[in-house]
Amino acid sequence: MTSLPQLSVVQFNILTVDPRGQPQSQQSQSAQVYCELVNGVSLELVAIPAGSFLMGAPKTEPGWHPSQGPQHTVNLNPIWIGKYPVTQAQWRAVAALPLVNQPLASHPACFVEENRPVEQVSWYEAIEFCLRLSHHTGRSYRLPSEAEWEYACRAGTTTPFYFGETLTTDLANYSGVNWDYQGKICSKGAYGQGPEGVDRRETTKVGELGSANTFGLYDMHGQVREWCQDCWHRSYEGAPTDGSAWTEADGQQRILRGGSWNSSPNACRSAFRNKLDADAQLYDVGFRVVSDGLPM
């Protein structure tokens, strides 16, 4: 077991925008952060308080789909969640730890840089990462449930994005234009009254764009789609209301949240849900970790 992680209080700014994507307000906020050290590499986790929220999207939200409803109240326990998606440096540090169930490639990412998110990682490999980290530290690490992910992303907001009613490519890494199969622009990559933007076609360094949400989390909209524990269900009919993962289902498709550099802004909404086979490895898919084994 490693030494206890270090607790600190960090200051950061949060930014909101008006429906056209123009900066509206900025204020200072603080959050508790644990720093877990593994093979000399730090992994920061932010304290998320217990609370309740309305999960899903209203039918009036642009981009609404039946899979994002019905809206329902979920009550959650406190957790710690990664400040950023797991980076390539963090992945390599944990991949070097002893095997638990399956091997991990040390360099799976397509867009190689130490502080960019790891990608091309399957759900099973993300689970192995959490198991190795848990065994090494003696503390419980896992993927977030879908409800935990959305609660952490929204951070008390009810708008499509934690920035407000729209999103811009200055704030998040997503596709600001939409391409057809011939490589031609076929539509504007804008949401609501917001502007179109750039299409970077790759990941960026974590935390490089935009600002944190009220909880102190970065890159929840765009960057890489993030694995959750849950199996895919076509709607929230019968979904748990206690924040736990919904794992009873046929098939191996698992939930992805958050959108990516390769997504439209619609797919980056707090309520947007996606699915993928658990063994899939794509260059816009990563994850972040949760711990409920740390003191609050």
Secondary structure, DSSP 8 states (H G I E B T S, - for coil): -----EEEEEEEEEEEE-TTS-EEEEEEEEEEEEEEEETTEEEEEEEE--EEEEES--TTSTT--GGG-S-EEEEE--EEEESSS-BHHHHHHHHTS--SSS---S---SS--TTSB--S--HHHHHHHHHHHHHHHSS--B---HHHHHHHHHTT--SSBTTBS---TTTSBS-SEEE-TTS-EEEE---TT--------S---TT-SS-B-TTS----SBSSEEEEEEE--SSSTT--SSS------SSSEEEEES--TTS-GGGGSTT-EEEEETT---TTEE---EESSS--
